[in-house]
Amino acid sequence: MRHLFIINPVAKGINGKTKPLRDKITRFFSKYPDIRYDIFESRWCRDSLIFIRRYISEPNETVRIHSIGGNGTLFEVVNSIVGLENVEVAGHPYGSANAFLRYFGPKSRKHLLSLESQVFDKTIPLDIIRCGNNYGLGFALTGMEAFANMKGDEWILKGLPEDIAYTLAAVVRIMAKKAGQKYNVEIDGTIIEGDFISIMAANAPCYGKAMHAAVDSHPDNGILDVYVFKNASRLRLLSNIPVYIKGGYKKIPDLVSHYKAKKIKLSSNEVMCMSIDGQTLYGTSIEYEIIPRAINFVCPNGIDLSRLPLVFGKPKEGYRI
């Protein structure tokens, strides 16, 4: 097996200081001289996509790709290896939110940062979401949540804390009366039309840094959890957004409908704002589809899958047991 480390130098946990990290990797593999490894440091957005494809040239050799960065780095790695059976993925939480990796629980960080675990521990098959011609591990957002993700990222760069930035972006959108949009939604063949503020297709429960709206979602059950949020008065939306992002959609059934699906199709007469694992897209139509057991993802031995997701110890609806 070979190991390829993709390092994003601008990730929050690295902040341009890649030498200590490279030295750590070098020292680790000095104990295992028979293991081949390489390090690639990204220079611009998406440049690792081409490098990874070129790197994986021996179909009979297993390659473990280590994503060292945040949501964007993991997105690049996943989109580089879809369909390749000889590739495994290891996610190292060096970003600001590390949304997908939070599925593994609040005590998983030390295991995910351990080179020993990420190099030698087992992999598990995980589902991914096909989003048009892109692929995501965690979520596909359409509407206000996608806009909040995009605008919030801009404000984070200016110094606002992650979840405050995303929440504030949603509030601004609501106050400007731009939250809702007319959508045509097809969920496994069933048509739903209406004025909605957001539609989420989730493969995992978390986004942001402490938000877990999709509490029912697991990335290994072959199902998309779809949450459709209806438009309402500004007061109702502002008072219920906090309930929703903390996983309380069952408390507001008149606003949020929950579906389980294999595939959903969305369209609108207006341009839709979409966010795939934090990457923004625009268009008037999109198709989201779950691809079961599409990638092999490292799950360190210290993580108990039977107890996931324990998202901040609540809500109970999200428990696997």
C-alpha positions as CSV (number, residue, x, y, z in Angstrom):
1,M,0.0,0.0,0.0
2,R,1.1,3.5,-0.8
3,H,0.1,6.7,1.1
4,L,-0.5,10.1,-0.4
5,F,-0.9,13.1,1.9
6,I,-2.8,16.1,0.4
7,I,-2.0,19.1,2.5
8,N,-4.0,22.3,2.2
9,P,-1.7,25.0,3.5
10,V,-4.4,27.6,4.1
11,A,-6.5,25.3,6.3
12,K,-7.2,26.8,9.7
13,G,-5.2,24.1,11.6
14,I,-2.2,24.7,9.4
15,N,-2.3,28.4,8.6
16,G,0.6,28.3,6.2
17,K,2.9,26.5,8.5
18,T,3.3,23.2,6.6
19,K,6.9,22.4,7.6
20,P,6.1,21.1,11.1
21,L,3.4,18.9,9.6
22,R,5.7,17.6,6.8
23,D,8.4,16.9,9.4
24,K,5.9,15.0,11.5
25,I,4.9,12.8,8.6
26,T,8.6,12.2,7.7
27,R,9.5,11.2,11.3
28,F,6.6,8.8,11.5
29,F,7.5,6.9,8.3
30,S,11.2,6.8,9.3
31,K,10.0,4.0,11.6
32,Y,8.5,2.1,8.6
33,P,11.1,2.4,5.8
34,D,9.3,-0.2,3.7
35,I,6.1,1.9,3.4
36,R,6.1,4.3,0.4
37,Y,4.5,7.7,1.0
38,D,4.4,11.0,-0.8
39,I,3.2,14.5,0.1
40,F,1.5,17.0,-2.2
41,E,0.9,20.5,-1.0
42,S,-2.0,22.3,-2.8
43,R,-1.2,25.6,-4.4
44,W,-4.7,26.6,-5.5
45,C,-8.2,25.4,-5.4
46,R,-8.8,22.0,-7.1
47,D,-5.2,21.4,-8.2
48,S,-5.0,18.2,-6.2
49,L,-7.8,16.7,-8.4
50,I,-5.4,16.3,-11.4
51,F,-2.5,15.3,-9.3
52,I,-4.4,12.5,-7.5
53,R,-5.6,11.0,-10.8
54,R,-2.1,11.0,-12.2
55,Y,-0.7,9.5,-9.0
56,I,-3.0,6.5,-9.0
57,S,-1.5,4.7,-11.9
58,E,-1.2,1.1,-10.6
59,P,-4.7,-0.4,-10.5
60,N,-3.5,-3.5,-8.6
61,E,-1.9,-1.4,-5.8
62,T,-4.0,0.1,-3.0
63,V,-3.4,3.8,-2.3
64,R,-4.6,5.5,0.8
65,I,-5.2,9.3,0.2
66,H,-4.9,11.4,3.3
67,S,-7.0,14.6,3.2
68,I,-5.2,17.1,5.5
69,G,-7.3,20.2,5.6
70,G,-11.0,21.0,5.9
71,N,-14.3,20.5,4.0
72,G,-12.9,21.7,0.7
73,T,-9.8,19.5,0.8
74,L,-11.9,16.4,1.5
75,F,-14.3,17.4,-1.3
76,E,-11.4,17.5,-3.7
77,V,-10.1,14.1,-2.6
78,V,-13.5,12.4,-2.8
79,N,-14.1,13.8,-6.3
80,S,-10.7,12.6,-7.4
81,I,-11.3,8.9,-6.5
82,V,-14.9,8.1,-7.1
83,G,-15.2,4.8,-9.0
84,L,-11.6,3.7,-8.2
85,E,-11.7,0.5,-6.2
86,N,-8.0,0.5,-5.2
87,V,-8.2,3.8,-3.3
88,E,-9.0,4.5,0.3
89,V,-9.6,7.9,2.0
90,A,-8.4,9.1,5.4
91,G,-9.8,12.4,6.7
92,H,-7.6,14.5,9.1
93,P,-9.5,17.4,10.8
94,Y,-7.3,20.5,10.1
95,G,-10.1,22.7,8.9
96,S,-12.3,25.2,10.7
97,A,-15.5,23.1,10.8
98,N,-14.6,19.6,9.6
99,A,-18.3,19.0,9.2
100,F,-18.3,15.5,7.9
101,L,-15.7,14.2,10.3
102,R,-17.8,15.4,13.2
103,Y,-20.1,12.4,12.5
104,F,-17.5,10.2,14.2
105,G,-18.3,11.9,17.5
106,P,-16.9,14.6,19.8
107,K,-14.2,12.3,21.2
108,S,-12.9,11.2,17.8
109,R,-10.5,14.1,17.1
110,K,-7.5,12.5,18.8
111,H,-7.9,9.3,16.7
112,L,-8.4,11.2,13.5
113,L,-5.3,13.3,14.1
114,S,-3.2,10.1,14.9
115,L,-0.9,9.1,12.0
116,E,-0.7,5.6,13.5
117,S,-4.5,5.2,13.3
118,Q,-4.9,6.8,9.9
119,V,-2.1,4.8,8.3
120,F,-2.8,1.3,9.9
121,D,-6.4,1.2,11.0
122,K,-9.4,-0.3,9.0
123,T,-11.6,1.3,6.4
124,I,-15.4,1.1,6.2
125,P,-17.6,1.5,3.1
126,L,-19.4,4.8,3.0
127,D,-22.1,6.2,0.8
128,I,-21.7,9.5,-1.2
129,I,-24.1,11.9,-2.8
130,R,-23.9,12.4,-6.5
131,C,-24.8,16.1,-7.1
132,G,-25.0,16.5,-10.9
133,N,-21.4,15.9,-11.9
134,N,-20.0,16.4,-8.4
135,Y,-19.9,14.2,-5.3
136,G,-20.3,15.0,-1.6
137,L,-19.9,13.1,1.6
138,G,-22.0,15.1,3.9
139,F,-24.8,17.2,2.5
140,A,-26.3,18.9,-0.5
141,L,-28.1,22.2,0.3
142,T,-30.4,24.2,-1.9
143,G,-31.9,27.6,-1.1
144,M,-31.3,29.7,2.0
145,E,-29.0,27.2,3.7
146,A,-26.8,27.1,0.6
147,F,-26.7,30.9,0.5
148,A,-25.9,31.1,4.2
149,N,-23.1,28.7,3.7
150,M,-21.6,30.8,0.9
151,K,-22.1,34.2,2.5
152,G,-21.0,32.8,5.9
153,D,-17.7,31.6,4.4
154,E,-17.0,35.2,3.2
155,W,-17.7,36.6,6.7
156,I,-15.6,33.9,8.4
157,L,-12.6,35.2,6.3
158,K,-13.3,38.6,7.8
159,G,-13.1,37.2,11.4
160,L,-16.6,36.2,12.4
161,P,-16.9,32.8,14.2
162,E,-18.2,30.0,11.9
163,D,-21.7,29.4,13.2
164,I,-22.4,33.0,14.0
165,A,-21.5,33.9,10.4
166,Y,-23.8,31.2,8.9
167,T,-26.7,32.2,11.2
168,L,-26.3,35.9,10.5
169,A,-26.3,35.2,6.8
170,A,-29.6,33.4,7.1
171,V,-31.1,36.2,9.2
172,V,-30.0,38.8,6.6
173,R,-31.6,36.7,3.8
174,I,-34.9,36.4,5.8
175,M,-35.0,40.1,6.7
176,A,-34.5,41.0,3.0
177,K,-37.6,38.8,2.2
178,K,-35.4,36.7,-0.1
179,A,-35.6,33.5,1.8
180,G,-38.2,31.7,-0.3
181,Q,-38.3,30.4,-3.8
182,K,-40.7,28.3,-5.9
183,Y,-39.4,24.8,-6.4
184,N,-40.5,21.7,-8.2
185,V,-39.2,18.7,-6.1
186,E,-39.3,15.1,-7.2
187,I,-38.5,12.6,-4.4
188,D,-38.2,9.1,-5.7
189,G,-40.9,9.9,-8.3
190,T,-43.3,11.8,-6.0
191,I,-43.7,15.4,-7.0
192,I,-43.8,18.3,-4.5
193,E,-44.3,21.9,-5.5
194,G,-44.2,24.9,-3.3
195,D,-42.6,28.0,-1.9
196,F,-39.7,26.7,0.2
197,I,-36.7,28.4,1.9
198,S,-34.4,25.4,1.9
199,I,-34.1,21.8,0.7
200,M,-31.4,19.6,2.2
201,A,-30.4,16.1,1.0
202,A,-28.2,14.7,3.8
203,N,-25.8,11.8,4.1
204,A,-24.5,12.9,7.5
205,P,-26.0,15.0,10.3
206,C,-23.6,17.9,10.7
207,Y,-22.6,21.1,8.9
208,G,-21.0,24.3,10.3
209,K,-19.2,23.8,13.5
210,A,-22.0,23.0,16.0
211,M,-25.0,22.5,13.8
212,H,-26.7,19.1,13.2
213,A,-29.9,19.7,11.4
214,A,-30.0,16.2,9.7
215,V,-30.1,14.2,12.9
216,D,-31.5,11.1,11.2
217,S,-28.7,10.8,8.7
218,H,-26.0,8.1,8.6
219,P,-23.4,7.8,5.8
220,D,-23.6,4.0,5.5
221,N,-27.3,3.2,5.2
222,G,-27.9,3.7,1.5
223,I,-30.5,6.5,2.1
224,L,-30.7,10.2,1.7
225,D,-32.5,12.1,4.4
226,V,-34.3,15.0,2.8
227,Y,-35.6,18.0,4.7
228,V,-37.9,20.5,3.0
229,F,-38.4,23.8,4.9
230,K,-41.5,25.7,3.9
231,N,-41.6,29.5,3.6
232,A,-43.4,31.5,6.3
233,S,-43.5,34.9,7.9
234,R,-40.2,36.5,8.9
235,L,-41.1,36.1,12.6
236,R,-41.8,32.4,12.3
237,L,-38.7,31.7,10.3
238,L,-36.4,33.7,12.7
239,S,-37.9,32.0,15.8
240,N,-37.6,28.5,14.3
241,I,-34.3,28.4,12.5
242,P,-32.5,27.8,15.8
243,V,-34.8,24.8,16.5
244,Y,-34.1,23.4,13.0
245,I,-30.3,23.7,13.0
246,K,-30.1,21.9,16.4
247,G,-32.0,18.9,15.0
248,G,-35.5,19.8,16.3
249,Y,-37.4,19.6,13.0
250,K,-40.0,17.3,14.6
251,K,-41.0,20.2,16.8
252,I,-42.1,22.2,13.8
253,P,-43.8,19.7,11.5
254,D,-45.9,22.4,9.8
255,L,-42.7,24.0,8.6
256,V,-40.3,21.1,7.9
257,S,-41.1,17.8,6.2
258,H,-38.7,14.9,6.3
259,Y,-38.4,12.2,3.6
260,K,-36.1,9.3,3.0
261,A,-35.1,8.8,-0.6
262,K,-32.6,7.3,-3.1
263,K,-32.8,10.2,-5.6
264,I,-34.3,13.7,-5.7
265,K,-34.6,16.1,-8.6
266,L,-35.0,19.9,-8.1
267,S,-35.9,22.6,-10.5
268,S,-37.0,26.2,-10.4
269,N,-37.8,29.1,-12.8
270,E,-35.2,31.1,-10.9
271,V,-31.5,30.3,-10.5
272,M,-31.0,28.1,-7.5
273,C,-28.1,28.5,-5.0
274,M,-26.7,25.1,-4.1
275,S,-23.9,24.0,-1.7
276,I,-22.3,20.6,-1.9
277,D,-20.1,20.0,1.2
278,G,-19.5,23.7,1.3
279,Q,-18.8,24.1,-2.4
280,T,-21.2,26.6,-4.1
281,L,-23.0,25.8,-7.4
282,Y,-25.7,27.6,-9.4
283,G,-28.3,26.4,-11.8
284,T,-32.0,26.0,-12.5
285,S,-32.0,22.2,-12.0
286,I,-30.1,19.5,-10.2
287,E,-30.3,15.8,-9.4
288,Y,-29.1,14.4,-6.0
289,E,-28.6,10.6,-5.8
290,I,-27.2,8.4,-3.1
291,I,-24.4,6.1,-4.3
292,P,-24.2,3.3,-1.7
293,R,-20.8,2.0,-0.4
294,A,-19.0,4.2,-2.9
295,I,-15.7,4.8,-1.0
296,N,-13.6,3.1,1.6
297,F,-13.0,5.5,4.5
298,V,-10.6,5.1,7.4
299,C,-12.4,4.6,10.7
300,P,-9.8,4.5,13.5
301,N,-10.2,1.6,15.9
302,G,-10.9,3.9,18.8
303,I,-14.2,5.0,17.3
304,D,-17.3,2.9,18.2
305,L,-19.6,3.0,15.1
306,S,-22.5,1.5,17.1
307,R,-22.7,4.7,19.1
308,L,-22.9,7.2,16.3
309,P,-23.8,9.9,15.8
310,L,-23.6,11.2,19.4
311,V,-24.0,14.8,18.3
312,F,-23.3,16.7,21.5
313,G,-25.2,14.0,23.4
314,K,-28.5,14.9,21.8
315,P,-31.1,14.6,20.4
316,K,-32.0,10.9,20.9
317,E,-33.6,10.7,17.5
318,G,-30.1,10.8,15.9
319,Y,-28.8,7.8,17.9
320,R,-28.0,4.6,16.0
321,I,-29.0,2.6,19.1
